[in-house]
Amino acid sequence: MTVVFYLINQRVKIYEIKNGILKSDYLNSASVTEEVFTNSSEAFTKGSEAFTNGSEAFTNSSEAFTKGSEAFTNKQVTKIQENNTQNLKLSSYPFQNMTSQFGVSSQAKQLKQFCIKSSCNSAYDGEEVSIDMIEYVLLRGCRFLDFEVYWGQPTTTDSTTKSATSVPVVSVSNDPTTPGTNAISLSSVLNYLQKNAFNVSMFPNGQDPLFIQLRVKYLVYLNETNNQNSLYDSIAQIVKDRLASVKYSGKVNENTDITKLARKAVVIMDTHANRDYVGVSPNLAKAVNMESNTDNLTHTTYEDIITESQHSFPIDGNGIVTNMDVMQQVLPMSTVSNIQYLFTENYDVMSVISRYSAQFTPMLFWSNDSYLQAYEKMFNNSGTGIIALSSAMGYADGQQVVPLIAFP
């Protein structure tokens, strides 16, 4: 088996496994510019050619994947799209090319070994929440979506919520117990994702896993206990009803084989509001696949993590996997109002990936600043919305890295 790893300064490192022994060597880019690496019926061609595996083709071209001439209904989202002039060059991650020998061992397929393109408050456009903004971040290749969930009334009419009674809603607010002036039902959000998020004709990397984080804003330590059971149980039922056809069936942790998650939704419950939510709603505990703000998936903000000493995990001798033992999520810069984080600015995401080996670094996609542009460029250079963490760390260190691809 030959593994091709495009690494640093336009040099190419070739890994080859023969009789259980890993051999490697560097080649200058000039010697491989037009070269085609062939193994059996599969081929990888550098440049604008396609990655081909059986009947499926993954194309990495200079063409942008856009919504075309059709404008978003939401004018603010249309403006955000127009202001982001960075073309996309993404396709789904070629999971089918990963074998048990990939990276010498199955460790290279563990979820903690990957960096996922992520958005924070994915429905929020800087002014209000909308389905259009969710569509926009999916068009940008994000496969980790983040939502604040409240108990309240939708302010927009949608096909899944007709009554005026309180239901779980997605919103952004400076009050930890009350949604903002604009809210959409969680049911309509998940219904949209179930119907569209894995549609490759709509989104460039629609075959990739989709991670959906629910940050439920119901703070039990404020002694606000009314409707707590209703909120949690309602969320559980909505997840069950709306994501039944796409949700991964088992529990997920840092060691889960990422190839098993392809074309599946993974629901993440943030435990910040109530670490004992399991006792309040066993139904919700059963409905979600994993939890954040835990030892397995830590949850912090940029302001907090930069006060810590650097703890980037070393890459092993093969240059393929890290020695990472947990997953980390770093949220944007924020202000605190009434015990509520208000995410206001993006941050130096490259330093966070380089210095702290963070796999999930959700960004504010309504803020088209230099930090977001650097983040998008990293994934564009890789051609996917999922990158091996070792490659992301190398890129963040200022090295030009193209993601690892294995050929069985």
C-alpha positions in Angstrom: 0.0 0.0 0.0 1.3 3.5 -0.9 0.3 6.5 1.1 0.8 10.0 -0.5 1.3 12.9 2.0 1.9 16.4 0.6 3.8 18.1 3.3 6.1 21.2 3.4 7.5 23.7 1.1 6.1 22.0 -2.0 7.9 18.8 -1.2 6.1 15.5 -1.2 6.6 12.7 1.3 5.8 9.2 0.2 4.9 6.5 2.7 4.9 2.9 1.5 4.0 -0.2 3.6 5.5 -3.4 2.5 5.5 -6.6 4.6 4.4 -4.6 7.6 7.4 -2.2 7.3 6.8 1.5 6.8 9.2 3.2 4.4 9.2 6.9 3.5 11.1 9.4 1.4 10.8 13.0 0.1 10.4 14.0 -3.5 10.8 17.5 -4.9 7.6 19.0 -6.3 9.1 19.3 -9.8 9.4 15.5 -10.1 5.7 14.9 -9.3 3.9 17.9 -10.9 2.6 15.8 -13.7 3.0 12.4 -12.2 0.1 10.1 -11.6 0.2 7.7 -8.7 -1.6 4.5 -9.6 -2.6 1.5 -7.5 -4.8 -1.1 -9.0 -7.9 0.5 -10.4 -7.6 3.7 -8.3 -5.6 6.8 -9.3 -4.7 10.1 -7.8 -3.7 12.9 -10.2 -2.2 16.1 -8.8 -3.7 19.3 -10.2 -7.3 19.7 -11.4 -8.0 16.1 -12.1 -10.5 14.1 -10.0 -10.0 11.7 -7.2 -11.7 8.5 -8.3 -12.8 5.4 -6.4 -15.1 3.0 -8.1 -18.3 4.8 -9.1 -17.7 7.8 -6.9 -15.7 10.8 -7.9 -14.4 13.6 -5.7 -13.5 16.7 -7.6 -11.1 19.4 -6.4 -11.2 22.1 -9.0 -10.7 25.9 -9.1 -14.5 26.4 -9.5 -16.4 27.9 -6.6 -19.4 26.0 -5.1 -22.0 28.7 -4.7 -25.7 29.1 -4.6 -25.6 30.3 -8.2 -27.7 33.2 -9.3 -30.4 32.4 -6.7 -30.2 34.9 -3.9 -31.1 34.1 -0.2 -34.4 35.4 1.0 -32.6 36.9 3.9 -30.9 40.1 2.7 -28.3 40.1 5.5 -27.2 36.5 4.5 -27.1 37.6 0.9 -24.8 40.5 1.9 -22.6 38.1 3.9 -22.2 35.8 0.9 -21.4 38.7 -1.5 -18.7 40.0 0.9 -17.0 36.6 1.2 -15.1 36.5 -2.1 -13.0 33.5 -1.2 -13.9 30.7 -3.6 -14.5 27.2 -2.3 -12.6 24.2 -3.4 -14.2 21.5 -1.2 -15.4 18.0 -1.6 -16.3 15.2 0.8 -13.5 13.5 2.6 -12.5 10.3 0.8 -13.3 8.0 3.7 -13.6 5.0 1.4 -9.9 5.2 0.8 -9.0 4.7 4.5 -8.1 1.2 5.4 -7.1 -0.5 8.7 -3.5 0.0 7.6 -4.0 3.8 7.1 -1.5 5.5 9.2 0.0 2.2 10.2 -2.8 1.6 12.7 -6.5 2.3 13.2 -5.5 5.2 15.5 -5.4 7.4 12.4 -9.2 6.9 12.0 -10.2 8.1 15.5 -12.3 11.2 15.6 -9.8 13.0 17.8 -7.3 12.8 15.0 -9.3 15.2 12.8 -10.0 18.9 12.6 -13.6 19.7 11.5 -14.7 23.0 9.9 -17.0 24.5 12.5 -19.4 27.4 12.9 -20.6 29.1 16.1 -24.2 30.2 16.5 -24.7 28.7 13.0 -28.2 30.2 12.5 -27.1 33.8 13.4 -26.2 36.3 10.8 -25.1 39.1 13.1 -28.7 40.5 13.3 -31.1 37.6 13.5 -31.4 33.8 13.2 -32.6 32.1 10.0 -32.6 28.9 8.0 -30.8 30.9 5.2 -27.8 31.4 7.5 -27.7 27.7 8.2 -27.7 27.0 4.5 -24.9 29.5 4.1 -22.5 27.9 6.6 -23.2 24.5 5.0 -22.4 26.0 1.6 -19.1 27.1 3.2 -18.4 23.5 4.0 -19.0 23.6 7.8 -19.8 20.1 9.3 -20.0 21.2 12.9 -23.0 23.4 13.6 -23.7 25.1 16.9 -27.1 26.3 18.2 -28.3 28.1 21.3 -31.6 26.5 22.3 -34.3 28.2 24.5 -37.8 27.5 25.7 -40.0 30.1 23.9 -42.2 30.9 20.9 -41.0 31.0 17.3 -41.2 34.5 15.8 -41.4 33.1 12.2 -44.0 30.8 10.6 -42.7 27.5 9.5 -44.1 24.1 8.4 -43.2 22.3 11.6 -44.4 24.7 14.3 -48.0 26.1 14.0 -49.0 26.8 17.6 -48.1 29.8 19.6 -47.2 27.7 22.7 -43.7 27.5 24.0 -41.4 25.0 22.3 -37.6 24.6 22.0 -36.4 27.4 19.7 -33.0 28.5 18.3 -32.1 32.1 19.0 -29.3 34.4 20.3 -29.9 36.4 23.5 -28.2 38.2 26.3 -30.6 36.6 28.8 -29.7 33.0 29.7 -33.3 32.0 30.2 -35.2 33.9 27.5 -34.7 33.8 23.7 -34.0 37.0 21.7 -36.6 39.0 19.7 -36.0 36.6 16.8 -36.4 32.8 17.1 -37.0 29.8 14.9 -38.2 26.4 16.1 -35.6 23.7 16.7 -38.0 21.4 14.9 -37.7 23.4 11.7 -33.9 23.6 12.0 -33.4 19.9 12.4 -36.0 19.2 9.8 -34.1 21.3 7.3 -30.8 19.5 8.2 -32.3 16.1 7.9 -33.7 16.8 4.4 -30.7 18.8 3.0 -27.4 18.6 4.9 -26.4 15.3 3.1 -27.4 16.4 -0.4 -24.2 16.6 -2.4 -26.0 18.5 -5.2 -26.6 21.3 -2.7 -23.5 21.2 -0.5 -19.9 20.5 -1.6 -19.1 18.0 1.1 -22.5 16.6 1.8 -21.2 13.0 2.4 -19.2 14.1 5.5 -20.5 13.6 9.0 -22.5 16.4 10.4 -22.0 17.4 14.1 -24.9 19.3 15.6 -24.2 20.9 19.0 -27.2 22.0 21.2 -26.2 24.6 23.8 -29.4 24.6 25.9 -29.7 27.9 27.7 -31.6 26.9 30.8 -29.6 27.7 33.9 -30.8 25.5 36.8 -28.4 27.3 39.2 -30.7 30.4 38.9 -33.4 28.3 40.5 -35.4 28.5 37.3 -37.0 25.1 37.4 -40.3 25.7 35.6 -40.6 23.9 32.3 -37.2 22.3 32.6 -38.5 18.8 32.1 -40.7 20.0 29.2 -37.8 21.7 27.5 -35.4 18.7 27.7 -38.1 16.1 26.9 -39.3 18.2 23.9 -35.7 18.4 22.6 -35.4 14.6 22.9 -38.6 14.1 20.9 -37.7 16.6 18.2 -34.3 14.9 17.8 -36.0 11.5 17.5 -38.6 12.7 15.1 -36.6 15.0 12.8 -33.3 13.2 12.6 -34.5 9.6 12.6 -33.3 8.8 9.1 -29.8 10.3 9.4 -28.7 10.2 13.0 -25.9 7.9 14.0 -27.4 5.1 16.1 -24.7 4.7 18.7 -22.7 6.8 21.2 -19.7 8.7 20.0 -16.4 9.6 21.7 -12.9 10.7 20.9 -11.9 7.1 19.8 -14.9 6.5 17.5 -13.9 5.5 14.0 -14.7 8.5 11.8 -15.4 6.4 8.7 -18.5 5.0 10.5 -19.9 8.5 10.8 -19.9 9.3 7.1 -23.3 10.6 5.9 -24.6 10.6 9.5 -25.6 13.3 12.0 -24.0 13.3 15.5 -26.0 15.2 18.1 -23.9 16.8 20.9 -25.5 18.0 24.1 -23.6 20.9 25.8 -23.7 20.3 29.6 -22.7 23.8 30.6 -26.2 24.8 31.6 -26.9 21.6 33.6 -24.4 18.9 34.1 -27.2 16.8 35.7 -29.5 17.0 32.7 -29.4 13.2 32.5 -31.3 13.0 35.8 -33.8 15.6 34.6 -34.5 13.9 31.2 -33.3 10.4 30.6 -35.0 10.6 27.2 -32.6 13.4 26.2 -29.6 11.5 27.4 -30.7 8.6 25.2 -31.3 10.9 22.2 -27.9 12.5 22.0 -24.7 10.8 20.7 -22.2 12.6 22.8 -21.7 15.5 25.3 -19.5 18.6 25.3 -18.1 20.5 28.3 -16.9 17.1 29.5 -13.5 15.4 30.0 -13.9 13.8 26.5 -14.8 17.0 24.7 -13.7 20.0 26.6 -15.4 23.4 26.1 -13.7 26.7 26.5 -13.4 30.2 25.0 -10.5 31.8 23.3 -9.9 34.2 26.3 -9.7 31.2 28.7 -7.4 28.9 26.6 -4.8 31.6 25.9 -4.2 31.9 29.6 -3.1 28.3 29.7 0.4 27.1 28.9 0.9 25.6 25.5 -0.1 22.0 25.4 0.1 21.1 21.7 0.3 17.3 21.4 3.3 15.9 19.4 2.9 14.2 16.1 4.2 10.6 16.0 7.3 9.6 14.1 5.3 8.7 11.0 4.0 12.3 10.7 0.4 11.0 10.6 -1.3 11.0 14.0 -1.0 13.0 17.1 -0.7 11.8 20.7 -3.9 13.6 21.5 -6.0 11.8 24.1 -9.1 14.1 24.2 -11.1 16.4 21.9 -11.1 20.2 22.4 -13.6 22.9 21.4 -12.6 26.5 21.5 -15.4 29.1 21.1 -15.0 32.7 19.9 -14.1 35.8 21.9 -17.0 36.9 24.1 -18.4 39.3 26.6 -20.4 38.2 29.6 -23.8 39.6 30.3 -26.1 38.3 33.0 -24.1 35.0 33.3 -24.4 34.6 29.5 -21.6 34.4 26.9 -22.2 36.7 24.0 -19.9 35.7 21.2 -18.8 38.9 19.4 -15.5 38.3 17.6 -13.5 35.7 15.9 -10.0 34.9 17.1 -6.5 33.8 16.1 -7.7 30.3 15.2 -4.3 29.3 13.7 -2.5 29.8 17.0 -5.2 27.8 18.8 -4.8 24.8 16.4 -1.0 25.1 16.5 -0.5 25.6 20.2 -3.4 23.6 21.7 -4.3 21.0 19.0 -8.0 21.9 19.0 -10.2 19.8 16.7 -13.3 22.0 16.9 -12.8 25.7 16.5 -16.3 27.2 15.8 -16.1 30.6 14.0 -18.6 33.4 13.5 -19.3 33.2 9.8 -21.2 36.5 9.8 -18.0 38.2 10.6 -15.9 38.1 7.5 -12.6 39.1 9.2 -9.0 38.1 8.6 -9.3 35.3 11.1 -12.2 33.7 9.3 -10.5 34.1 6.0 -7.4 32.3 7.3 -9.6 29.5 8.6 -11.4 29.1 5.3 -8.1 29.2 3.4 -6.7 26.3 5.4 -9.7 24.1 4.5 -9.6 25.3 0.9 -6.0 24.3 0.6 -6.9 20.8 1.8 -9.8 20.5 -0.5 -12.1 19.2 2.3 -14.0 20.4 5.3 -12.3 17.7 7.4 -8.5 17.6 7.8 -6.2 15.3 9.7 -5.3 17.1 12.9 -1.6 16.6 12.2 -2.0 18.3 8.9 -4.0 21.2 10.4 -1.3 21.7 13.1 1.4 21.7 10.4 -0.5 24.3 8.3 -1.2 26.4 11.4 2.6 26.4 12.0 3.0 28.2 8.7 3.7 25.0 6.6 1.9 24.3 3.4 0.0 21.1 4.0 -2.3 19.1 1.8 -4.3 16.4 3.6 -3.3 12.8 3.9 -4.8 10.4 1.3 -4.3 6.6 1.4 -4.7 4.2 -1.4 -5.3 0.5 -0.4 
